[in-house]
Each structure stands twice: as structure tokens, then as C-alpha cells.
Amino acid sequence: MTGPVLYIGNKNYSSWSFRPWIGMRTTGIDFEEKLVPFDMAAGNPEFKAFSPTGKVPVLVDADLTVWESLAILDHVARKHPASGLWPENPADRTRAMAMSSEMASSFPALRSACPMNMRRERKPIPTTPAILADVARIQALWSHCLEASGGPFLFGAFSIADAMYAPVVNRLDVYAFETSSTVDGYMARMKALPAWREWEAEGRAEPWIVGEDEA
């Protein structure tokens, strides 16, 4: 029997692919990676061959197909409880799910104006009150968690919450948002993860350019 296969898009741009990939890689969950690139605004028609939504990421685990980043992470966390992807403390596990769900459903202004881009030159862009409100909310979430847990990650050990917010670390960095010292330290620890460095290096080396993601 073969192991799970994670279908992803471009490592430079695909924030949703980055989430389950860094979660699984950081916690040592084995998987086969299959990268299907997109270089067009509508993605890639080839995604339909393996994705029920025509989007990435998708995890194929034996006869089960899982789409959506948070669902993939939850699936592998339940299958591999020793990974620690969900915090052990029940209250923290609930908070981590709430934070992860908020990431999946919220912050539209930041996500629209500031696409994830691993090779972008660090520089600011014009902001709006909506973008700044999203950034403020994210920093408040991170700061509260880090104060409560003592770090080094949001709930102490690396968890699904960190994986879900990983693309935001890139956004706050490359778009040069003003951040607190607490947030700066957290971002530095995330970017120092071996999995982060692997993904970033491979993303920077990709040949594909997607104009709409070059803010």
C-alpha cells in the first residue's frame, strides 16, 4: 500500500498548499509530494484530474480524498496523534481550531492585497484601514497565544494553528508591515524552521510568474 499523496501548487505563491505541507513536514508525517503548477489567473485545468474543487491542495490517502487545507491537517492530526499537530490540552485544542477556522474564513483585505510571495523583495505597499485592521487582529491573536503559552510557537509546540498562519508570516514580512517585538520573534522562529527554509528555497527557484500575485 502506498502512502498519502499531497497535491500542491506553486511553492512561491500557493499559500493554501503551504499550510498542510509545512504542518506535515515539520511534524514528520510521511507523504509524497506532487506539484502541479499554475501560471494563469484561473489556476490549472489539470487540477480537475485529482481535485473535486479544481483547486489545490488535495490529499489522497488510500481511497480517501481530502480537500481544503484545514481538513487535510485535521485528518493527518487524527491519524497521527503523536505528531502533536493539535495541542494536547482540550481548551487549547479548541482555541487552535477557532484560530485556524478564523484564518480560513477571514482577513480578506490582507489576503487580496498581499498575496503570498516567497521571492518578493521586501517593501511596503499602500494600505487601507481594512488591511491594517486585518494585520492588527492577527498580531493580537498571536501575541495573546504566545503570552499564554510562553512560546516558542502559538500553543507552545508547533501545531496546526502555526501551519495555518504560516503564509501570513510571509505576508507581514515581505510587505514590510510594522510588527511588535513579540510578533517579530515568532516570525523569526517560523522562518527558521527547516521545512520553511526548504519550501522557500524551492519557491524562489521556480520559473513560473503569475502576474496577479506580484503585488
N, C-alpha and C positions, 0 to 999 in steps of 0.2 A: 504494500500500500504506500502510495506517495504522500508526502507531507503537504501542508497547505500552501497555496499559491496566492500571493498578493499582487494584483494588477494595479499599477500606478501610472501616473502621467509624468510629465517633465519634472525633474528634481529642482530646476531653477524656479519654477512657478507654482507647481501643484501643491498648494497648502493642504488640501484635504488628503492627498496621498501621503504627505509628510507625517501627518498625525499618527495613523496606525503604524507606519514604517518605523518611526523613532520609538514609539512605545514598545513594539515587539523587539526591535534590535537592542534597545537599552536594557531590557529585562531578560534577554537571552532566549526568547521564544523563536524556535526554528521555523523558517519559511523560505519558499522560493520566490524570488522577485521577478516579475515580468513587467518591463517598462514599455508602454505603448505611447509614443509621443504625440502631442498635438502641436500644430503650428498654424492653427486657424481659429477664428473667433468662436466657432461653434464646436470646438473640440476636435474629435476624430470619429468619422463614421465606423471605424474598425472597433470602437468600444462596444458596439452593439453585439459583437460576437461573444462577449463574455459578461456584459453588464446589462441587467434588466432595465436600468435607467438611461443607458447610453453615456454614463459618466464614470469617473474613477474617484476613489479606489473601490476595488471589489476583492473580497477574499473568497477563494474557492477551497473549501475544507472537506475533502471526500465528496459526498453527494450534497453538501450544503453550500449554497452561495449566499454570501453576506455582503450587502452594500451599505453605504453610509459609514463614515469614519468612526463615530461613537459606537455604533452597533458592532463593528469589527473589533474594536478594542474591548468592549464588554464581553463579546463572545470568547476571545482568547483569554481574558482575565478569568472567566468562569471555568474555562477548560484547563487553565494553568494557574490555580490559586496560589501556588508557591512563588509565582512571579511578583506578587505584591502590587500588581497594577491597580487594584482597588485598595485603599487604606484598610488596615485590619480593624481599626476602631469603627463600630457601626455608625456613630454620629459623623465621623469624618468621611466615611464612605458615602453617606447621604449628601454631605456638603460637596464632596468631589463630584458626585453625579449632577447636583444642581449647577455647579460652576461649569461643568462640561456641557450641560444642556444649554446654559446661557451662551456659551461660546458658539454652539451650533446654530443658535437661533437669533443672535443679537449682533450688535456692533456693525450695522450695515454701512454707516458712513465711512468708518475706518477701512473696512474691507473693500469697499468700492473705490475709494480714492487712492488706497495704498496697497496694491497687490503684493503678495509675497514675491521677492526677487532676490535670490541669493548673490547675484553678481552685481547688483546695483551699487553705484558709487554713493557713499553716504552723504546725503544732502537733504535739506528740508524742502517741502512743497507748501504752497499756500494752503492754509487750513480754514475750516469753518467751525462755528460753535458746535455743530453736530459731531464733527471729527474729534474735537477736543473733549467733548462730553464722553465719547466712547473711550478715549485714552484715559481720562480721569477715572472712569468706572473700573477699567481693567487694572490700573495701578492700585486703586483702593482694594479690589479683590485680592490681588497678590500680596499687598502689604499686610492686610488682615491675616491672611493664611500664614505668611512667614512669621509674623509676630506670635501667632498662636502655636505654631508647630516648632518654632526655633530653627526651621530650615534643615538641610540646605535647599530642599525643594518645597513645593507648596504645602504638602502634608507630611513633611519630614523626608521620607524616602520618595524617590521618583514614582509617579503614579499617572493614571490616565489624565488627570487634570493637567499635569505638566505637558503631556503629549498633545492634548487638545489646544493648549495655548502656545505651543512651540512656534507656529508661524507668526504669532503676534510678537514674539521676541524679535524675530527678523524685522517685522514692520516698524516697531518702535526704534530699532537700531538704525536701519538703512534710511528711514525718513527723518532721522535726527530729532525725534521728539524729546522734549525736556522730561527727564525722569528723576525720581528720588534716588538717594544713595542705596536704599533698601532694594529698589527695583533694579538699579544698576548691578548690584551684587548678584541678584537672582539671574539676570540676563547673562552675566558673565559665566555663571556656573552652567547654565543651559548650553551656551555656545562652546563650552569646554568639553562637553560630553563627546566621547569617541564617535558615537552614532551621528551626532550633529556634524562633526567635522567630516565624516565620511560623506554624508549627504551633501553638505555644502561644496566640498571639493568636486564631487561628480556633477552637481548642478552648474557650477562655474565652467566646467569643461564642455557642457552641452553645446551643440551647434545651432539649436533652434531658437529663433527670435519670434516672440508673439508681441506685436506692436501694442495691443491694447493693455498689456501687462507691463509696459515700460513707462510708468508714470513719470 
